[in-house]
Amino acid sequence: MTDVLPNGNLVIQGVRRVVSAGETQHVVLHGIVRSDDISPANTVASSNVADARVEFINEGSLTDAQKKGWLTKLYEKLRPY
């Protein structure tokens, strides 16, 4: 939980890190939940997360290798089609 709204709803953020083949992927969930939707096991069904947003952030040698170089970026700006 990152914040409590005036109406009692909770602003949440959760992060999961997955490491595989030299790559690290961070999956970040943002959303809003009602405190009534939190189960006794301290879980919330995904269907009860409002304004849900999921981010995937990749780091590692494979991600670095897929980045375009400065010459390619310049060429694409000069010749977009």
N, CA, C and O of each residue as an XYZ file, in Angstrom:
324
protein
N       0.851     -1.164      0.000
C       0.000      0.000      0.000
C       0.903      1.234      0.000
O       1.884      1.312      0.739
N       0.540      2.189     -0.849
C       1.335      3.407     -0.916
C       0.593      4.635     -0.413
O       1.214      5.637     -0.058
N      -0.753      4.560     -0.379
C      -1.521      5.725      0.058
C      -2.941      5.294      0.412
O      -3.418      4.259     -0.052
N      -3.605      6.090      1.230
C      -5.023      5.885      1.547
C      -5.770      7.111      1.045
O      -5.463      8.237      1.437
N      -6.750      6.889      0.179
C      -7.537      7.983     -0.369
C      -8.570      8.446      0.656
O      -8.876      7.701      1.587
N      -9.115      9.656      0.512
C     -10.102     10.172      1.476
C     -11.329      9.276      1.637
O     -11.941      9.261      2.705
N     -11.697      8.530      0.593
C     -12.857      7.635      0.687
C     -12.514      6.278      1.307
O     -13.385      5.414      1.405
N     -11.264      6.076      1.727
C     -10.849      4.830      2.369
C     -10.234      3.806      1.435
O      -9.710      2.790      1.891
N     -10.289      4.058      0.132
C      -9.666      3.133     -0.811
C      -8.154      3.201     -0.686
O      -7.596      4.219     -0.277
N      -7.499      2.108     -1.043
C      -6.048      1.989     -0.886
C      -5.361      2.032     -2.250
O      -5.761      1.326     -3.176
N      -4.346      2.848     -2.365
C      -3.519      2.872     -3.565
C      -2.410      1.848     -3.332
O      -1.684      1.915     -2.340
N      -2.293      0.899     -4.264
C      -1.335     -0.198     -4.069
C      -0.270     -0.193     -5.152
O      -0.456      0.353     -6.239
N       0.846     -0.818     -4.822
C       1.915     -1.066     -5.780
C       2.615     -2.340     -5.350
O       2.991     -2.495     -4.188
N       2.786     -3.239     -6.286
C       3.492     -4.479     -6.001
C       4.532     -4.738     -7.067
O       4.313     -4.424     -8.237
N       5.670     -5.309     -6.678
C       6.761     -5.565     -7.616
C       7.155     -7.031     -7.529
O       7.254     -7.604     -6.444
N       7.376     -7.619     -8.686
C       7.899     -8.985     -8.737
C       9.107     -8.974     -9.660
O       9.047     -8.439    -10.767
N      10.186     -9.558     -9.209
C      11.417     -9.604     -9.988
C      11.652    -11.034    -10.447
O      11.636    -11.969     -9.647
N      11.871    -11.191    -11.755
C      12.125    -12.504    -12.342
C      13.479    -12.439    -13.041
O      13.707    -11.566    -13.878
N      14.382    -13.370    -12.694
C      15.700    -13.433    -13.313
C      15.775    -14.706    -14.139
O      15.509    -15.803    -13.647
N      16.149    -14.534    -15.430
C      16.229    -15.686    -16.318
C      17.229    -15.398    -17.423
O      17.141    -14.360    -18.079
N      18.165    -16.288    -17.635
C      19.142    -16.212    -18.724
C      19.858    -14.869    -18.761
O      20.032    -14.290    -19.833
N      20.273    -14.372    -17.610
C      21.023    -13.132    -17.562
C      20.178    -11.880    -17.673
O      20.714    -10.772    -17.661
N      18.889    -12.028    -17.779
C      17.973    -10.896    -17.863
C      17.196    -10.786    -16.557
O      16.835    -11.795    -15.952
N      16.945     -9.567    -16.134
C      16.114     -9.315    -14.962
C      14.889     -8.557    -15.438
O      15.001     -7.506    -16.070
N      13.718     -9.099    -15.129
C      12.474     -8.441    -15.497
C      11.736     -8.064    -14.222
O      11.502     -8.907    -13.356
N      11.371     -6.792    -14.113
C      10.578     -6.302    -12.998
C       9.160     -6.113    -13.513
O       8.943     -5.405    -14.496
N       8.196     -6.741    -12.854
C       6.790     -6.569    -13.188
C       6.179     -5.760    -12.055
O       6.179     -6.201    -10.905
N       5.659     -4.580    -12.372
C       5.150     -3.662    -11.361
C       3.653     -3.484    -11.580
O       3.217     -3.144    -12.680
N       2.870     -3.714    -10.533
C       1.415     -3.539    -10.575
C       1.050     -2.311     -9.757
O       1.467     -2.173     -8.607
N       0.269     -1.424    -10.357
C      -0.266     -0.251     -9.673
C      -1.780     -0.337     -9.745
O      -2.316     -0.839    -10.733
N      -2.484      0.138     -8.722
C      -3.938      0.152     -8.778
C      -4.555      0.665     -7.493
O      -3.865      1.122     -6.582
N      -5.873      0.576     -7.448
C      -6.652      1.015     -6.290
C      -7.566     -0.130     -5.871
O      -8.226     -0.740     -6.712
N      -7.606     -0.422     -4.581
C      -8.490     -1.472     -4.069
C      -9.292     -0.939     -2.881
O      -8.869     -0.027     -2.170
N     -10.456     -1.538     -2.699
C     -11.257     -1.223     -1.516
C     -10.796     -2.122     -0.383
O     -10.463     -3.284     -0.616
N     -10.772     -1.613      0.819
C     -10.332     -2.428      1.954
C     -11.264     -3.614      2.164
O     -10.836     -4.643      2.687
N     -12.542     -3.491      1.765
C     -13.497     -4.606      1.884
C     -13.138     -5.773      0.971
O     -13.551     -6.904      1.227
N     -12.376     -5.513     -0.088
C     -12.019     -6.564     -1.049
C     -10.779     -7.352     -0.644
O     -10.405     -8.301     -1.333
N     -10.144     -6.985      0.445
C      -8.965     -7.703      0.910
C      -9.426     -8.909      1.726
O     -10.182     -8.770      2.688
N      -8.960    -10.095      1.327
C      -9.380    -11.334      1.997
C      -8.652    -11.491      3.332
O      -7.680    -10.784      3.597
N      -9.117    -12.410      4.167
C      -8.417    -12.683      5.422
C      -6.967    -13.153      5.207
O      -6.128    -13.015      6.097
N      -6.684    -13.705      4.023
C      -5.318    -14.148      3.702
C      -4.474    -12.986      3.165
O      -3.354    -13.193      2.696
N      -5.015    -11.765      3.235
C      -4.319    -10.556      2.785
C      -4.051    -10.568      1.288
O      -2.986    -10.151      0.835
N      -5.033    -11.052      0.520
C      -4.932    -11.073     -0.934
C      -6.123    -10.339     -1.536
O      -7.147    -10.139     -0.883
N      -5.967     -9.944     -2.789
C      -7.025     -9.257     -3.526
C      -7.124     -9.900     -4.899
O      -6.107    -10.109     -5.560
N      -8.339    -10.217     -5.334
C      -8.540    -10.763     -6.677
C      -8.204     -9.687     -7.703
O      -8.475     -8.507     -7.481
N      -7.622    -10.086     -8.807
C      -7.236     -9.109     -9.827
C      -8.442     -8.356    -10.374
O      -8.310     -7.211    -10.806
N      -9.602     -8.976    -10.360
C     -10.813     -8.306    -10.847
C     -11.261     -7.180     -9.910
O     -12.111     -6.371    -10.282
N     -10.700     -7.123     -8.705
C     -11.059     -6.079     -7.739
C     -10.045     -4.937     -7.690
O     -10.117     -4.085     -6.805
N      -9.111     -4.913     -8.624
C      -8.125     -3.830     -8.684
C      -8.599     -2.818     -9.731
O      -8.650     -3.119    -10.923
N      -8.941     -1.624     -9.269
C      -9.388     -0.569    -10.178
C      -8.190      0.200    -10.708
O      -7.144      0.269    -10.064
N      -8.357      0.776    -11.887
C      -7.297      1.562    -12.531
C      -5.975      0.799    -12.553
O      -4.910      1.374    -12.330
N      -6.059     -0.504    -12.824
C      -4.857     -1.345    -12.817
C      -3.922     -0.964    -13.960
O      -4.351     -0.716    -15.086
N      -2.644     -0.926    -13.638
C      -1.607     -0.649    -14.622
C      -0.449     -1.594    -14.329
O       0.005     -1.694    -13.190
N       0.022     -2.281    -15.352
C       1.138     -3.208    -15.199
C       2.294     -2.718    -16.062
O       2.121     -2.439    -17.248
N       3.474     -2.615    -15.453
C       4.685     -2.208    -16.167
C       5.646     -3.377    -16.205
O       5.775     -4.123    -15.234
N       6.326     -3.530    -17.345
C       7.378     -4.527    -17.487
C       8.676     -3.787    -17.755
O       8.788     -3.064    -18.745
N       9.649     -3.961    -16.886
C      10.932     -3.283    -17.012
C      12.009     -4.354    -17.134
O      12.177     -5.181    -16.238
N      12.736     -4.335    -18.245
C      13.759     -5.346    -18.507
C      15.144     -4.745    -18.359
O      15.383     -3.598    -18.736
N      16.050     -5.533    -17.807
C      17.448     -5.141    -17.656
C      18.316     -6.349    -17.974
O      17.946     -7.485    -17.679
N      19.463     -6.099    -18.574
C      20.396     -7.192    -18.815
C      21.054     -7.095    -20.170
O      20.793     -6.167    -20.936
N      21.908     -8.058    -20.463
C      22.707     -8.017    -21.680
C      21.850     -8.149    -22.939
O      22.156     -7.507    -23.945
N      20.804     -8.947    -22.919
C      19.939     -9.100    -24.087
C      19.203     -7.798    -24.377
O      19.096     -7.393    -25.535
N      18.698     -7.142    -23.341
C      18.018     -5.862    -23.511
C      18.984     -4.831    -24.063
O      18.623     -4.062    -24.954
N      20.210     -4.801    -23.549
C      21.217     -3.856    -24.035
C      21.551     -4.113    -25.503
O      21.747     -3.167    -26.266
N      21.617     -5.376    -25.903
C      21.962     -5.724    -27.279
C      20.858     -5.323    -28.260
O      21.130     -5.101    -29.439
N      19.618     -5.231    -27.781
C      18.502     -4.888    -28.658
C      18.311     -3.382    -28.820
O      17.512     -2.954    -29.653
N      19.023     -2.576    -28.046
C      18.911     -1.126    -28.158
C      19.568     -0.651    -29.447
O      20.605     -1.166    -29.865
N      18.941      0.341    -30.062
C      19.476      0.884    -31.298
C      20.664      1.795    -31.005
O      20.692      2.500    -29.996
N      21.624      1.767    -31.891
C      22.787      2.634    -31.767
C      22.457      4.057    -32.203
O      21.387      4.312    -32.755
N      23.378      4.980    -31.954
C      23.119      6.386    -32.260
C      23.006      6.618    -33.758
O      22.237      7.480    -34.185
N      23.754      5.869    -34.572
C      23.694      6.051    -36.020
C      22.342      5.593    -36.570
O      21.773      6.245    -37.445
N      21.841      4.495    -36.066
C      20.533      4.007    -36.488
C      19.442      4.987    -36.096
O      18.538      5.254    -36.888
N      19.512      5.528    -34.886
C      18.514      6.513    -34.447
C      18.545      7.755    -35.327
O      17.491      8.277    -35.690
N      19.736      8.236    -35.678
C      19.871      9.407    -36.540
C      19.289      9.125    -37.905
O      18.544      9.945    -38.441
N      19.616      7.978    -38.479
C      19.106      7.595    -39.795
C      17.580      7.548    -39.787
O      16.945      8.030    -40.725
N      16.979      6.969    -38.733
C      15.523      6.865    -38.670
C      14.850      8.236    -38.516
O      13.728      8.429    -38.986
N      15.530      9.192    -37.857
C      14.979     10.546    -37.731
C      15.020     11.255    -39.079
O      14.093     11.987    -39.425
N      16.098     11.038    -39.847
C      16.225     11.674    -41.142
C      15.362     11.014    -42.208
O      14.886     11.685    -43.124
N      15.157      9.715    -42.096
C      14.386      8.939    -43.077
C      13.328      8.129    -42.353
O      13.489      6.914    -42.232
N      12.242      8.741    -41.859
C      11.265      8.007    -41.050
C      10.474      6.948    -41.814
O       9.873      6.071    -41.194
N      10.461      7.010    -43.162
C       9.657      6.035    -43.915
C      10.533      5.092    -44.637
O      10.043      4.198    -45.326
